[in-house]
Amino acid sequence: MSDEVLIVGGGFAGLAAGVALAEAGWLVRLLEQRRHLGGRTRSFRDPTTGSVVDNGQHILMGCYHATIRFLTTIGTLERIHFQPRLAVPFLDRGGRLTRLECLDWPSPWHLLLGVLRSGSFSWKEKVQVLRLGRALRSAKENTDRAAGESVAMWLSRLGQSASLQRNFWNLLCLAAMNEDPQIASARLFERVLRLALFTSPADSRLGIARVGFSECYTTAAAAYIESHGGRVETGRGVRQMLIADGVCRGVELSDGQKLEPAPVISAVPWQQLASLLPCDLPRGEPFFATALALRPAPIISINLWFNVPITELEFAGLRGTTIQWLFNKSRILGTNDNYVSLVLSGAHEHVSRSKQELLATALQELGELLPGVRRAKLLHSLVIKERFATFSPSPEAQPMRPSARTPVRGLILAGDWTATGLPATIEGAVQSGYTAAREVLEAS
């Protein structure tokens, strides 16, 4: 009979690790303390409107190779619609609409020619984008110099004007990194740009789920694990890891039951891991103490339902506003509920604002971007604050992110906050799950 592994946490990282190990012949027992799977990437049905709502808007890209492999394995990749090639509309105050559309040319010309053809940039800004593209192609020197820089510092050093940063690069940084460019790591953002925009046209495409995001992976991943003899249990809280003499032998559940002996993959966020470890472990082991000192970065989602459609766009980057991105959920999901979702990433200075204040800001800015909003009637709203949406990817945070392998034998870490080389994205979470699975297989 195959070996058994315990996985704590039922988000992307835990489910990806479980699927990989089930595929390799291991008996997987996955424990999730909540009554639902999905962690910070899930959907639910709004009780007032009946609409399917994601707890935050999640987007994939063609360069998410691990995620594509995962969704292919569990049979749900067709639920994601990938663009034929990258195309991003931008809305300015006053309703001006411009687009960036890449061409079917080899990288980096697919992007650079798209920039040259776009009305989203002045000619001066187009030259600046070309300059940055040239710098990215001469990697080493710039990568070394960017190590301790913020995104804003790096962009300024590479000749990107304040207006270009504000209206283009900052939108990309906030979407990819969930952090203010004044704080976010330049080295990490540079890696994101290389993978997403300067590798190939296929890697640059955006992918948007045509169903609630939970439907893209939670049920299918659990079914895959169970079809291979494993178990996926929700509502099963873990009280603590059973660690003694430098070895993890299992876990103790909230009801006092002990599950042992088995290796454990912890796929919970860093701030939750602290409560699962013996209280003296982080104090005596710098590996854990350093990782648990990561700082969070919040995301706010403002969901709005109107009596009439307010735009035909599927999504758009918003320029010159507090709100950064708009997603037309009715268009995306194929419903007629006139539902849009607005995203405010890296929302440190806004997360303490009342939901009424945030709603007022959103409606005012929407009215400036889409004049039709002023004639529409708001029927319902839902503001979601994810205070611990991701870790803050500052330059100081990068050496704090732990590897999958820990000093405790039998305890492996997974999660988008571990040392994936990526910001806290779905791709980072899935990659971390695969890495954790490899650690289990290699240790056996």
WODASUL-V525939 format. One record per pair of residues at least 24 apart in sequence whose ideal C-beta (glycine too) atoms are under 10 Angstrom apart, sorted by the first residue. I is the first residue (numbers start at 1). GAP is how many residues later the second one is. Records with the same first field share a line. If there is no record, write none. Layout:
BEGIN
I: GAP / GAP
END
This chain:
BEGIN
1: 24 / 26 / 228
2: 24 / 25 / 26 / 226 / 227 / 228 / 442
3: 24 / 259 / 260 / 437 / 438 / 441
4: 24 / 25 / 225 / 226 / 227 / 246 / 255 / 257 / 258 / 259
5: 24 / 25 / 225 / 257 / 258 / 259 / 260 / 405 / 407 / 431 / 432 / 435 / 436 / 439
6: 24 / 25 / 232 / 235 / 242 / 244 / 245 / 253 / 254 / 255 / 256 / 257 / 258 / 259 / 260 / 404
7: 24 / 25 / 218 / 223 / 225 / 255 / 256 / 257 / 258 / 259 / 260 / 405 / 407 / 426 / 429 / 430 / 433
8: 24 / 25 / 228 / 229 / 230 / 233 / 243 / 256 / 257 / 258 / 259 / 260 / 264 / 265 / 268 / 406
9: 24 / 25 / 28 / 30 / 229 / 256 / 257 / 258 / 259 / 260 / 263 / 264 / 405 / 406 / 424
10: 24 / 26 / 27 / 28 / 29 / 32 / 208 / 211 / 212 / 222 / 223 / 224 / 226 / 257 / 258
11: 26 / 27 / 28 / 29 / 30 / 31 / 206 / 207 / 256 / 257 / 258 / 403 / 404 / 405 / 415 / 418 / 422
12: 25 / 26 / 27 / 28 / 29 / 46 / 54 / 55 / 58 / 201 / 204 / 205 / 206 / 209 / 255 / 402 / 403 / 404 / 413 / 414 / 415 / 416 / 417 / 418 / 419 / 420 / 421
13: 26 / 252 / 253 / 254 / 255 / 256 / 400 / 401 / 402 / 403 / 404 / 405 / 407 / 413 / 415 / 416 / 417 / 418 / 419 / 420 / 421 / 422 / 423
14: 25 / 207 / 218 / 251 / 252 / 253 / 254 / 400 / 401 / 415 / 418 / 419 / 422
15: 24 / 55 / 59 / 202 / 203 / 205 / 206 / 207 / 209 / 210 / 217 / 252 / 414 / 415 / 418
16: 50 / 51 / 53 / 54 / 55 / 57 / 58 / 201 / 205 / 251 / 398 / 410 / 413 / 414 / 415 / 416 / 417 / 418 / 419 / 420 / 421
17: 248 / 250 / 387 / 395 / 397 / 412 / 413 / 415 / 416 / 417 / 418 / 419 / 420 / 421 / 422 / 423
18: 203 / 204 / 206 / 207 / 208 / 210 / 212 / 213 / 214 / 247 / 249 / 396 / 415 / 418 / 419
19: 50 / 51 / 54 / 55 / 198 / 201 / 202 / 203 / 205 / 206 / 209 / 211 / 411 / 414 / 415 / 418
20: 46 / 49 / 50 / 53 / 410 / 413 / 414 / 415 / 416 / 417 / 418 / 420 / 421
21: 204 / 207 / 209 / 242 / 244 / 412 / 413 / 415 / 416 / 417 / 419 / 420
22: 51 / 199 / 202 / 203 / 204 / 205 / 206 / 207 / 208 / 415
23: 50 / 201 / 202 / 205 / 414
24: 204 / 413 / 414 / 416 / 417 / 420
25: 203 / 204 / 416
26: 199 / 202 / 203 / 204 / 236 / 237 / 411 / 414 / 415 / 418
27: 198 / 201 / 202 / 203 / 204 / 235
28: 196 / 197 / 198 / 200 / 201 / 202 / 203 / 204 / 237 / 409
29: 196 / 201 / 202 / 203 / 204 / 207 / 222 / 230 / 233
30: 191 / 192 / 195 / 196 / 200 / 201 / 202 / 203 / 204 / 206 / 235 / 237
31: 200 / 201 / 202 / 203 / 204 / 205 / 206 / 207 / 220 / 222 / 228 / 233 / 236
32: 186 / 190 / 200 / 201 / 202 / 203 / 204 / 205 / 206 / 235 / 236
33: 200 / 201 / 202 / 203 / 204 / 205 / 220 / 221 / 235 / 239
34: 200 / 201 / 202 / 203
35: 199 / 200 / 201
36: 178 / 182 / 198 / 199
37: 177 / 180 / 181 / 182 / 184 / 185 / 195 / 197
38: 174 / 175 / 176 / 177 / 178 / 179 / 180 / 181 / 183
39: 179 / 228 / 229 / 230 / 376 / 377 / 390
40: 229 / 259 / 346 / 348 / 349 / 350 / 376 / 384 / 386 / 389
41: 172 / 173 / 175 / 176 / 177 / 375 / 385 / 388
42: 170 / 171 / 172 / 173 / 175 / 176
43: 166 / 168 / 169 / 170 / 171 / 172 / 173 / 175
44: 168 / 170
45: 167
46: 257 / 259 / 291 / 293 / 334 / 336
47: 335
48: 257 / 331 / 332 / 333 / 334
49: 254 / 256 / 286 / 288 / 289 / 290 / 330 / 331 / 333
50: 285 / 287
51: 161 / 252 / 254 / 278 / 279 / 282 / 284 / 286 / 287 / 288 / 290 / 329 / 331
52: 159 / 160 / 161 / 162 / 163 / 277 / 281 / 283 / 285 / 287
53: 159 / 160 / 248 / 250 / 276 / 286 / 288 / 329 / 331
54: 155 / 157 / 158 / 159 / 160 / 247 / 249 / 273 / 275 / 279 / 287 / 330
55: 157 / 158 / 159 / 244 / 246 / 329 / 331 / 334
56: 122 / 157 / 243 / 244 / 245 / 285 / 287 / 289 / 328 / 330 / 333 / 334
57: 118 / 151 / 152 / 156 / 242 / 244 / 246 / 258 / 268 / 269 / 270 / 272 / 275 / 284 / 285 / 286 / 288
58: 149 / 150 / 151 / 155 / 158 / 367 / 368
59: 116 / 117 / 147 / 148 / 149 / 150 / 256 / 266 / 268 / 284 / 366 / 367
60: 145 / 146 / 147 / 148 / 149 / 156 / 365 / 366 / 367
61: 25 / 115 / 131 / 134 / 135 / 136 / 141 / 142 / 143 / 144 / 145 / 146 / 364 / 365 / 366
62: 24 / 133 / 134 / 137 / 138 / 139 / 140 / 141 / 142 / 143 / 144 / 145
63: 129 / 131 / 132 / 133 / 134 / 136 / 137 / 139 / 140 / 141 / 142 / 364
64: 131 / 132 / 139 / 143 / 358 / 361 / 362 / 363 / 364 / 366 / 367
65: 130 / 138 / 362 / 365 / 366
66: 354 / 356 / 360 / 361 / 362 / 363 / 364 / 365 / 366 / 367 / 368 / 369
67: 140 / 149 / 150 / 358 / 359 / 360 / 361 / 362 / 363 / 364
68: 139 / 359 / 362
69: 361 / 365
70: 147 / 150 / 151 / 154 / 356 / 357 / 359 / 360 / 361 / 363 / 364
71: 136 / 145 / 146 / 149 / 150 / 359
73: 147 / 148 / 151
74: 142 / 143 / 144 / 145 / 146 / 147 / 148 / 149 / 150 / 151
75: 145 / 146 / 148 / 149
76: 133 / 135 / 139 / 140 / 141 / 142 / 143 / 144 / 145
77: 130 / 139
78: 132 / 138
79: 128 / 130 / 131 / 132 / 133 / 134 / 136 / 137 / 138 / 141
80: 126 / 127 / 128 / 129 / 130 / 131 / 133 / 136
81: 124 / 125 / 126 / 127 / 128 / 129 / 233 / 251
82: 120 / 123 / 124 / 125 / 126
83: 121 / 122 / 123 / 124 / 125 / 231
84: 117 / 118 / 121
85: 25 / 29 / 116 / 117 / 119 / 120 / 121
86: 24 / 25 / 28 / 110 / 111 / 115 / 116 / 117 / 118 / 119 / 120
87: 27 / 117 / 118 / 119 / 227
88: 26 / 30 / 32 / 80 / 83 / 84 / 118 / 227 / 228 / 229 / 237
89: 31 / 222 / 224 / 225 / 226 / 227 / 228 / 237
90: 28 / 29 / 30 / 31 / 77 / 78 / 81 / 226 / 227 / 228 / 229
91: 220 / 222 / 225 / 226 / 227 / 228 / 229 / 230 / 235 / 274 / 275 / 277 / 278 / 279
92: 28 / 75 / 225 / 226 / 227 / 228 / 229 / 276 / 277
93: 225 / 226 / 227 / 228 / 272 / 274 / 275 / 276
94: 226 / 274 / 275 / 277
95: 216 / 273 / 274 / 275 / 276 / 277
96: 24 / 223 / 273
97: 214 / 216 / 219 / 272 / 273
98: 69 / 218 / 219 / 221
99: 217
100: 29 / 68 / 217
102: 95 / 99 / 102 / 103
103: 98
104: 97 / 98
105: 96
106: 94 / 95
107: 26 / 30 / 87 / 90 / 91 / 92 / 93 / 94 / 95 / 96 / 97
108: 25 / 26 / 28 / 29 / 86 / 89 / 90 / 91 / 92 / 96
109: 24 / 92
110: 87 / 88 / 89 / 90 / 91 / 92 / 93 / 94
111: 82 / 85 / 86 / 87 / 90 / 93
112: 85 / 86
114: 83 / 87 / 90
115: 53
118: 50
120: 47 / 48 / 197 / 199
121: 42 / 43 / 46 / 47
122: 39 / 41 / 42
124: 37 / 39 / 40
125: 35 / 36 / 38 / 39 / 40 / 42 / 43
126: 38
127: 32
128: 27 / 30 / 31 / 32 / 33 / 35 / 36 / 37 / 40 / 41
129: 31 / 35 / 39 / 40
131: 27 / 28 / 29
132: 26 / 27 / 28 / 32 / 37 / 58 / 61 / 66
133: 25 / 60 / 64 / 65
134: 24
135: 24 / 55
136: 54 / 57 / 58 / 61 / 62
137: 57 / 61
139: 51 / 55 / 59
142: 44 / 45 / 48
143: 43 / 44 / 47 / 48 / 51
144: 43
145: 41 / 42
146: 39 / 40 / 41 / 42 / 43 / 44 / 45 / 249
147: 38 / 39 / 40 / 43 / 248 / 251
148: 37 / 38 / 39 / 247 / 248 / 250
149: 35 / 36 / 37 / 38 / 40 / 41 / 246
150: 29 / 30 / 31 / 32 / 33 / 34 / 35 / 36 / 39 / 244 / 245
151: 25 / 26 / 28 / 29 / 30 / 31 / 32 / 33 / 34 / 35 / 36 / 37 / 38 / 39 / 41 / 242 / 244
152: 28 / 29 / 30 / 31 / 32 / 34
153: 28 / 29 / 33 / 242
154: 27 / 30 / 31 / 32 / 33 / 35 / 36
155: 26 / 31 / 34
156: 25
157: 29
158: 28 / 32
163: 156 / 157
166: 153 / 154
167: 150 / 151 / 152 / 153
168: 149 / 151
169: 24
170: 147 / 149 / 154 / 176
171: 146 / 147 / 148 / 153 / 154 / 174
172: 24 / 25 / 145
173: 172 / 173 / 220 / 250
174: 123 / 125 / 143 / 150 / 151 / 169 / 170 / 171 / 172 / 173
175: 142 / 149 / 150 / 168 / 170 / 171 / 250
176: 169 / 217 / 246 / 247 / 248 / 249
177: 120 / 168 / 169 / 213 / 215 / 216 / 217 / 245 / 246 / 247 / 248
178: 118 / 119 / 120 / 121 / 165 / 167 / 168 / 169 / 208 / 211 / 212 / 213 / 214 / 215 / 245 / 246 / 247
179: 116 / 118 / 166 / 167 / 169 / 211 / 212 / 213 / 214 / 215 / 218 / 244 / 245
180: 117 / 165 / 166 / 167 / 168 / 169 / 212 / 214
181: 165
182: 164 / 212
183: 112 / 114 / 163 / 165 / 209 / 210 / 211 / 212 / 213 / 214
184: 113 / 162 / 208 / 209 / 210 / 211 / 213 / 239
185: 207 / 208 / 209 / 210 / 211 / 212 / 213 / 238
186: 209
187: 206 / 208 / 211 / 234
188: 205 / 206 / 207 / 209 / 210 / 233 / 234 / 235
189: 204 / 234
191: 230 / 231 / 232
192: 201 / 229 / 230 / 231 / 233
195: 226 / 227 / 232
196: 231
206: 108 / 109
208: 106 / 107 / 119 / 124 / 125
209: 123 / 124
210: 122 / 123 / 124
211: 121 / 122 / 123
212: 117 / 121
213: 213
216: 210
217: 209 / 213
237: 39
238: 26 / 28 / 30 / 34 / 37 / 38
239: 36 / 37
240: 35 / 36 / 37 / 38 / 39
241: 25 / 32 / 35 / 36 / 37 / 40 / 167 / 169 / 170
242: 36 / 168 / 169
243: 33 / 34 / 35 / 37 / 38 / 163 / 165 / 166 / 167 / 168
244: 34 / 164
245: 163 / 164
246: 35 / 39 / 160 / 161 / 162 / 163 / 164 / 165
247: 161 / 162 / 163 / 164
248: 29 / 158 / 160 / 161 / 162 / 163 / 164
249: 160 / 161 / 162
250: 160
251: 25
252: 24
260: 150
261: 149
262: 148 / 178
263: 146 / 147 / 148 / 149 / 173 / 176 / 177 / 180 / 181
264: 144 / 146 / 147 / 148 / 149 / 176
265: 139 / 145 / 146 / 147 / 148 / 149 / 150 / 167 / 168 / 171 / 172 / 174 / 175
266: 138 / 140 / 145 / 146 / 147 / 148 / 149 / 152 / 170
267: 145 / 146 / 147 / 148 / 149 / 151 / 162 / 165 / 166 / 169
268: 145 / 146 / 147 / 149
269: 25 / 27 / 119 / 120 / 121 / 122 / 146 / 147 / 148 / 155
270: 24 / 25 / 26 / 118 / 121 / 130 / 131 / 132 / 143 / 145 / 146 / 147 / 148
271: 24 / 25 / 117 / 120 / 146
272: 116 / 143
273: 129 / 140 / 142 / 144
276: 135
277: 131 / 134
278: 130
281: 125 / 126 / 127 / 130
285: 121 / 122 / 123
286: 121
287: 115 / 116 / 118 / 119 / 120 / 121 / 126
288: 114 / 118 / 119 / 120 / 123 / 125
289: 111
290: 109 / 110 / 111 / 112
291: 100 / 106 / 109 / 110 / 111 / 112 / 115 / 122 / 124 / 126 / 127 / 128
292: 108 / 110
293: 103 / 104 / 107
294: 96 / 97 / 98 / 99 / 100 / 102 / 103 / 106 / 107 / 108 / 123 / 130
295: 53 / 93 / 96 / 97 / 98 / 99 / 101 / 102 / 105
296: 52 / 55 / 90 / 91 / 92 / 93 / 94 / 95 / 96 / 121 / 128
297: 48 / 49 / 50 / 51 / 54 / 89 / 90 / 91 / 92 / 93 / 94 / 95 / 96 / 97 / 100 / 126 / 127
298: 46 / 47 / 48 / 49 / 50 / 51 / 52 / 53 / 54 / 87 / 88 / 89 / 90 / 91 / 92 / 94
299: 44 / 45 / 46 / 47 / 48 / 52 / 85 / 86 / 87 / 88 / 89 / 90 / 91
300: 42 / 43 / 44 / 45 / 46 / 47 / 50 / 51 / 53 / 55 / 58 / 62 / 83 / 84 / 85 / 86 / 87 / 89
301: 24 / 26 / 40 / 41 / 42 / 43 / 44 / 46 / 57 / 81 / 82 / 83 / 84 / 85 / 88
302: 24 / 38 / 39 / 40 / 41 / 42 / 53 / 56 / 57 / 59 / 60 / 61 / 64 / 79 / 80 / 81 / 82 / 83
303: 24 / 26 / 36 / 37 / 38 / 39 / 59 / 77 / 78 / 79 / 80 / 81
304: 25 / 34 / 35 / 36 / 37 / 38 / 55 / 58 / 59 / 62 / 69 / 72 / 74 / 75 / 76 / 77 / 78 / 79
305: 24 / 25 / 32 / 33 / 34 / 35 / 72 / 73 / 74 / 75 / 76 / 77
306: 24 / 31 / 32 / 33 / 34 / 60 / 66 / 67 / 69 / 70 / 71 / 72 / 73 / 74 / 75
307: 31 / 68 / 69 / 70 / 71 / 72
308: 30 / 64 / 65 / 67 / 68 / 69
309: 27 / 29 / 30 / 31 / 63 / 67
310: 28 / 30 / 56 / 57 / 59 / 60 / 61 / 62 / 63 / 64 / 65 / 66
311: 29 / 55 / 58 / 59 / 61 / 62
313: 27 / 57
315: 25 / 26 / 28
316: 53 / 54
318: 24 / 25 / 47 / 48 / 50 / 51 / 52
319: 50
320: 45 / 48 / 49
321: 40 / 41 / 43 / 44 / 45 / 47 / 48
322: 25 / 27 / 28 / 36 / 39 / 40 / 42 / 43
323: 27 / 35 / 38 / 39 / 41 / 42 / 43 / 46
326: 36 / 39 / 40 / 43 / 44
337: 42 / 43
338: 38 / 39 / 41
339: 40 / 41 / 43
340: 26 / 30 / 33
341: 41 / 43
342: 24 / 41
344: 39 / 41
345: 44 / 45
346: 43 / 44 / 46 / 47
347: 38 / 39 / 40 / 42
348: 39 / 44
350: 35
351: 34 / 35 / 36 / 38
352: 33 / 35
353: 30 / 32
354: 29
355: 26 / 27 / 28 / 29 / 30
356: 25 / 27
357: 26
358: 25 / 27
359: 24
389: 35
390: 26 / 27 / 33 / 34 / 35 / 38
391: 24 / 25 / 26 / 27 / 32 / 33
392: 31 / 32
393: 24 / 29 / 30 / 31
397: 26
403: 32 / 36
404: 28 / 29 / 30 / 31 / 32 / 33 / 34 / 35 / 36
405: 30 / 31 / 33 / 34 / 37 / 38
406: 33
409: 34
410: 30 / 33
411: 28
412: 24 / 25 / 26 / 27 / 28 / 31
413: 26
414: 25
END
